[in-house]
Amino acid sequence: MSLLQQSPLGTRSALYQLHSESTSDNKQELVTGLRQSQAQINPKFLYDALGSCLFDAITQVPEYYPTRCEREVFDHHGDAIAAAVGRVQTMIDLGAADCMKAQRLFDRLRPEQYVPVDISVDYLKTSVMRVAALYPELDIVGVGIDFFQTLALPKQVRPDGRLFFYPGSSIGNLNVTQAQDMLKRIHEACGPGGKLLLGVDRVKSAAILEPAYDDALGVTAAFNLNVLRHANRLMGSNFDIEDWAHRAIFNVDESRIEMHLEARHRLKVKLPDGDRIFEQGESIHTESSYKYQPEQFSQMLRDAGFKQISHWTDSKEWFSVFAAVA
C-alpha cells in the first residue's frame, strides 16, 4: 500500500493506492483473454484515464438512460432512501469515478467519512482533490483498488456505520455467480449494522437496451475502441482502431448486453507471444452488462445475507435502487 498524496489544500483527505498489478500481470491477462476461441478483454482495461473520461461522456448522451433514471429515483425518493439507510458514518463509494453520484447524496446522508474507490488511480486523484476543495471538513480517504478482486481497505477507513454505495448498475458487469459473490463480500465488509445502497438495471427490450450501448454520436464506440489503444500500451501489440467496429448486442438468453469489437476484415495482430489472426467478422468481447428483474435481485441480496431490503424505481420502471441491511 502506498500513500499517493496528502491533499495540498489543507483538507482532511488522502489517497491510497492498493491496486498494483505489474506490467507482466497485465500482459499475461490480456494475452490469455485474446487467445481464447472467443477472444475477450477484461472490462477493467476500458478504464484508463481517457476511458474514464469517455464513460463520463456516455452518461450524457440521450440514449444512455441508466444515469438519468437512477438520478430520478434519488431525486424523487431521496427522503425515503435516507430514512432506510439511516445514520452514515462511513460512505464507501465503489467505482466512484468523478464522485458526482455520491456527492449529490451528501446533503441527505451526511457522511462523516467519504471513501471513493476506483481502479483508475490518476482519475480518482483528480476527483478526490475536487471533492476535498468543496467539502473541506469531510474526512476523505480515496482508495485505488480493483474492488472486483478484493474489498480489503486501509485501516484509515472507519469500521463503524458503513454504507457501501454501488451505483450505476456496475454490478451488472459481473455474471450472476460473480455478482452473488460480490454481494457476499460486501456483506462481510459492511460489518454489523452496515448498509448497502446500489443501482440495478432492469430487463427491457433490445430496442431500448442496444441504443443505450451504441449511441448515434459514437461516444460508446470510442470508449470501446479505446481499450485497444490501452492494450497496445500495456503489451506492445499493434491494434489499429480503424480495423475494428463497435457492436452492442442484447443476449436475451443470458439477459445481458454484450459489447464487442468486430474485425472489419481479416487481419493479423502482434501479441507478446506471437501473432493472432482475426477473420472478418470475428470479435473481441469487451464487456457484459446483466439486467435483472427486481424479484430476482432481491433474492440475490437475501442469499448474500442482507435483510430489511427496500426497493425504489423510476417512473418508467427501467431502473431499480435497492437498500439493504447487513
C-alpha positions as CSV (number, residue, x, y, z in Angstrom):
1,M,0.0,0.0,0.0
2,S,1.3,3.5,-0.8
3,L,0.1,6.9,0.1
4,L,-0.1,8.8,-3.1
5,Q,-1.0,12.2,-1.7
6,Q,-1.9,14.2,1.3
7,S,-4.1,16.9,0.0
8,P,-2.2,20.2,-0.5
9,L,-5.5,22.0,0.1
10,G,-5.2,21.8,3.9
11,T,-8.2,19.5,4.0
12,R,-8.7,16.1,5.6
13,S,-8.0,14.0,2.5
14,A,-5.6,11.3,1.5
15,L,-5.3,8.9,-1.4
16,Y,-4.0,5.3,-1.1
17,Q,-3.0,3.0,-3.9
18,L,-3.7,-0.6,-3.1
19,H,-4.0,-1.7,-6.8
20,S,-0.5,-2.5,-8.0
21,E,-0.7,-5.1,-10.8
22,S,2.6,-5.4,-12.6
23,T,3.1,-4.9,-16.3
24,S,3.7,-8.6,-16.7
25,D,0.4,-9.4,-14.9
26,N,-1.5,-7.1,-17.3
27,K,0.3,-8.5,-20.3
28,Q,-0.5,-12.1,-19.3
29,E,-4.1,-11.4,-18.6
30,L,-4.6,-9.6,-21.9
31,V,-2.8,-12.4,-23.9
32,T,-4.8,-15.1,-22.1
33,G,-8.1,-13.4,-22.9
34,L,-7.1,-12.7,-26.6
35,R,-6.0,-16.3,-27.1
36,Q,-9.4,-17.8,-26.2
37,S,-11.6,-19.0,-29.0
38,Q,-14.0,-16.2,-28.2
39,A,-11.3,-13.5,-27.7
40,Q,-12.0,-11.2,-24.8
41,I,-10.5,-8.3,-22.8
42,N,-11.4,-7.8,-19.2
43,P,-13.6,-4.7,-18.9
44,K,-11.4,-3.2,-16.3
45,F,-9.0,-2.3,-19.2
46,L,-11.7,0.0,-20.6
47,Y,-10.9,2.4,-17.7
48,D,-7.6,4.1,-18.3
49,A,-7.6,7.9,-17.9
50,L,-9.2,8.5,-21.3
51,G,-11.6,5.6,-20.9
52,S,-12.9,7.0,-17.6
53,C,-13.5,10.4,-19.2
54,L,-15.3,8.8,-22.2
55,F,-17.5,6.9,-19.8
56,D,-18.5,10.1,-18.1
57,A,-19.4,11.5,-21.6
58,I,-21.5,8.3,-22.2
59,T,-23.7,9.2,-19.3
60,Q,-24.6,12.5,-21.0
61,V,-25.8,11.0,-24.4
62,P,-29.6,10.8,-24.9
63,E,-29.7,7.1,-25.5
64,Y,-27.9,6.2,-22.2
65,Y,-30.8,6.1,-19.8
66,P,-29.4,4.4,-16.6
67,T,-27.7,7.6,-15.2
68,R,-30.9,9.7,-15.7
69,C,-33.2,7.0,-14.4
70,E,-31.1,6.5,-11.3
71,R,-30.9,10.2,-10.6
72,E,-34.7,10.4,-10.9
73,V,-35.0,7.7,-8.3
74,F,-32.7,9.5,-5.9
75,D,-34.4,12.9,-6.6
76,H,-38.0,11.6,-6.1
77,H,-37.4,9.0,-3.3
78,G,-34.4,10.6,-1.6
79,D,-36.1,11.2,1.8
80,A,-37.3,7.6,1.9
81,I,-33.9,6.3,0.9
82,A,-32.2,8.4,3.5
83,A,-34.7,7.0,6.1
84,A,-34.0,3.5,5.1
85,V,-30.2,4.0,5.2
86,G,-30.2,5.9,8.5
87,R,-27.1,7.4,10.0
88,V,-24.0,7.1,7.9
89,Q,-20.5,7.4,9.4
90,T,-18.5,5.9,6.5
91,M,-19.7,6.1,2.9
92,I,-17.7,3.7,0.7
93,D,-18.3,4.6,-3.0
94,L,-17.4,1.6,-5.2
95,G,-16.4,2.7,-8.7
96,A,-16.5,6.3,-7.7
97,A,-15.1,7.8,-10.9
98,D,-15.9,11.6,-10.7
99,C,-17.7,11.1,-7.3
100,M,-20.7,13.1,-8.5
101,K,-23.3,10.4,-7.7
102,A,-22.2,10.2,-4.1
103,Q,-21.8,14.0,-3.9
104,R,-25.5,14.5,-4.8
105,L,-26.4,12.4,-1.7
106,F,-24.1,14.2,0.8
107,D,-26.8,16.7,2.0
108,R,-29.2,13.9,2.7
109,L,-26.9,11.2,4.1
110,R,-24.4,13.5,5.8
111,P,-21.5,11.0,6.0
112,E,-18.6,11.7,8.4
113,Q,-16.1,10.0,6.2
114,Y,-16.2,9.5,2.4
115,V,-14.2,6.7,0.8
116,P,-14.2,6.8,-3.0
117,V,-12.8,3.6,-4.5
118,D,-11.8,3.2,-8.1
119,I,-9.3,1.3,-10.2
120,S,-8.3,4.4,-12.3
121,V,-5.9,6.0,-9.7
122,D,-5.0,9.1,-11.7
123,Y,-8.6,9.9,-12.4
124,L,-9.5,9.2,-8.7
125,K,-6.8,11.6,-7.6
126,T,-8.4,14.4,-9.6
127,S,-11.8,13.6,-8.2
128,V,-10.6,13.5,-4.6
129,M,-9.0,16.9,-4.9
130,R,-12.2,18.4,-6.3
131,V,-14.4,17.0,-3.6
132,A,-11.9,17.9,-0.9
133,A,-12.0,21.5,-2.1
134,L,-15.8,21.6,-1.9
135,Y,-16.1,19.8,1.4
136,P,-13.0,20.8,3.5
137,E,-14.5,19.4,6.7
138,L,-15.2,16.0,5.3
139,D,-12.7,13.2,6.0
140,I,-11.9,11.7,2.6
141,V,-9.9,8.5,2.1
142,G,-9.5,7.7,-1.6
143,V,-8.6,4.1,-2.4
144,G,-7.1,3.0,-5.7
145,I,-8.0,-0.7,-5.9
146,D,-9.5,-3.4,-8.1
147,F,-12.6,-4.0,-5.9
148,F,-13.7,-6.8,-8.1
149,Q,-10.7,-8.7,-6.7
150,T,-10.7,-7.5,-3.1
151,L,-12.5,-5.3,-0.6
152,A,-9.6,-5.1,1.8
153,L,-9.5,-1.4,2.7
154,P,-6.8,0.6,4.6
155,K,-7.0,1.0,8.3
156,Q,-7.8,4.6,7.9
157,V,-11.3,3.6,6.7
158,R,-13.6,3.6,9.8
159,P,-15.2,0.3,10.6
160,D,-18.5,1.5,12.1
161,G,-21.6,2.8,10.4
162,R,-20.5,1.8,7.0
163,L,-22.7,2.3,3.9
164,F,-21.4,0.7,0.7
165,F,-22.6,2.8,-2.2
166,Y,-22.6,0.9,-5.6
167,P,-24.5,3.0,-8.1
168,G,-24.9,2.9,-11.9
169,S,-25.7,-0.8,-12.1
170,S,-22.0,-1.6,-12.2
171,I,-22.7,-4.9,-10.6
172,G,-24.2,-5.8,-14.0
173,N,-20.6,-6.1,-15.4
174,L,-20.3,-9.3,-13.4
175,N,-22.0,-12.6,-14.4
176,V,-24.7,-13.8,-12.0
177,T,-22.3,-16.1,-10.0
178,Q,-19.7,-13.3,-9.7
179,A,-22.4,-10.8,-8.7
180,Q,-23.6,-13.1,-6.0
181,D,-20.0,-13.5,-4.7
182,M,-19.6,-9.7,-4.8
183,L,-22.7,-9.2,-2.7
184,K,-21.4,-11.7,-0.2
185,R,-18.1,-9.9,0.1
186,I,-19.8,-6.5,0.5
187,H,-22.0,-8.1,3.2
188,E,-18.9,-9.2,5.1
189,A,-17.1,-5.9,4.6
190,C,-20.2,-3.9,5.9
191,G,-19.7,-5.1,9.4
192,P,-22.5,-5.3,12.0
193,G,-25.3,-3.0,11.1
194,G,-23.7,-1.9,7.9
195,K,-25.8,-1.0,4.9
196,L,-25.7,-1.3,1.1
197,L,-27.2,1.1,-1.4
198,L,-26.9,0.1,-5.1
199,G,-28.4,0.6,-8.5
200,V,-29.5,-2.2,-10.7
201,D,-30.6,-2.0,-14.4
202,R,-33.8,-3.9,-15.3
203,V,-34.7,-6.2,-18.2
204,K,-36.1,-4.3,-21.1
205,S,-36.5,-4.7,-24.9
206,A,-33.5,-4.8,-27.2
207,A,-35.0,-1.6,-28.8
208,I,-34.2,0.3,-25.6
209,L,-31.1,-1.5,-24.5
210,E,-29.0,-1.7,-27.6
211,P,-29.0,2.0,-28.5
212,A,-28.0,2.8,-24.9
213,Y,-24.8,1.0,-25.6
214,D,-24.4,2.1,-29.2
215,D,-25.3,5.8,-29.3
216,A,-25.7,7.7,-32.5
217,L,-22.9,10.1,-31.7
218,G,-20.4,7.3,-31.3
219,V,-19.2,8.0,-27.8
220,T,-19.7,4.4,-26.6
221,A,-17.9,3.2,-29.7
222,A,-14.9,5.5,-28.9
223,F,-15.0,4.2,-25.3
224,N,-14.9,0.6,-26.5
225,L,-12.2,1.2,-29.2
226,N,-10.0,3.0,-26.7
227,V,-9.4,-0.4,-25.0
228,L,-7.3,-1.4,-28.0
229,R,-5.0,1.6,-27.5
230,H,-4.8,0.8,-23.8
231,A,-3.9,-2.8,-24.7
232,N,-1.2,-1.5,-27.1
233,R,0.4,0.5,-24.3
234,L,0.3,-2.4,-21.9
235,M,1.6,-5.2,-24.0
236,G,3.2,-3.7,-27.1
237,S,0.5,-5.0,-29.5
238,N,-0.3,-3.3,-32.8
239,F,-4.1,-3.0,-32.8
240,D,-5.3,-0.3,-35.2
241,I,-8.8,1.0,-34.3
242,E,-9.6,1.6,-37.9
243,D,-9.7,-2.2,-38.3
244,W,-12.4,-2.7,-35.8
245,A,-16.1,-1.8,-35.4
246,H,-18.1,-1.4,-32.2
247,R,-21.1,-3.7,-31.7
248,A,-23.7,-3.9,-28.9
249,I,-26.0,-6.9,-28.8
250,F,-28.7,-7.9,-26.3
251,N,-28.3,-11.6,-25.5
252,V,-31.8,-12.5,-24.4
253,D,-30.9,-15.9,-23.1
254,E,-28.3,-14.5,-20.8
255,S,-30.2,-11.3,-20.1
256,R,-27.2,-9.2,-20.8
257,I,-25.9,-6.6,-23.2
258,E,-22.7,-7.6,-24.8
259,M,-20.1,-5.2,-26.2
260,H,-17.8,-6.5,-28.9
261,L,-15.2,-5.2,-31.2
262,E,-15.6,-6.8,-34.6
263,A,-12.9,-7.2,-37.2
264,R,-13.8,-5.3,-40.3
265,H,-11.5,-7.6,-42.5
266,R,-9.1,-10.4,-42.0
267,L,-6.1,-9.1,-40.0
268,K,-3.1,-10.1,-38.1
269,V,-2.4,-8.7,-34.6
270,K,1.0,-8.9,-32.9
271,L,0.8,-10.2,-29.4
272,P,3.8,-10.7,-26.9
273,D,3.7,-14.4,-27.6
274,G,3.2,-14.3,-31.3
275,D,0.7,-13.2,-33.9
276,R,-3.1,-13.9,-33.8
277,I,-5.2,-14.0,-36.9
278,F,-8.7,-12.5,-36.7
279,E,-11.1,-13.4,-39.5
280,Q,-13.5,-10.8,-40.9
281,G,-16.5,-10.7,-38.5
282,E,-14.6,-12.3,-35.6
283,S,-15.0,-10.3,-32.4
284,I,-13.3,-9.5,-29.1
285,H,-15.8,-9.5,-26.2
286,T,-15.0,-6.5,-24.1
287,E,-17.9,-6.1,-21.6
288,S,-21.2,-7.6,-20.5
289,S,-24.0,-5.7,-18.7
290,Y,-26.5,-8.0,-17.0
291,K,-30.1,-6.9,-16.5
292,Y,-32.3,-8.1,-13.6
293,Q,-35.9,-8.3,-12.6
294,P,-36.4,-6.8,-9.1
295,E,-37.6,-10.0,-7.6
296,Q,-34.6,-11.9,-8.8
297,F,-32.2,-9.3,-7.4
298,S,-34.0,-9.1,-4.1
299,Q,-33.5,-12.8,-3.7
300,M,-29.8,-12.4,-4.5
301,L,-29.5,-9.9,-1.7
302,R,-31.2,-12.3,0.7
303,D,-28.9,-15.1,-0.4
304,A,-25.9,-12.9,0.4
305,G,-27.1,-12.4,3.9
306,F,-28.8,-9.0,3.6
307,K,-32.2,-8.2,5.2
308,Q,-34.6,-5.3,5.5
309,I,-34.5,-4.9,1.7
310,S,-36.1,-1.8,0.3
311,H,-36.6,-1.0,-3.4
312,W,-37.5,2.1,-5.5
313,T,-37.8,2.6,-9.2
314,D,-38.2,5.5,-11.7
315,S,-41.4,6.5,-13.5
316,K,-40.7,4.2,-16.5
317,E,-39.7,1.3,-14.2
318,W,-36.5,0.9,-16.2
319,F,-34.1,1.1,-13.2
320,S,-34.1,0.0,-9.6
321,V,-32.3,1.2,-6.5
322,F,-32.0,-1.2,-3.5
323,A,-31.2,-0.5,0.1
324,A,-30.4,-3.4,2.5
325,V,-29.0,-4.0,5.9
326,A,-26.1,-6.4,6.6
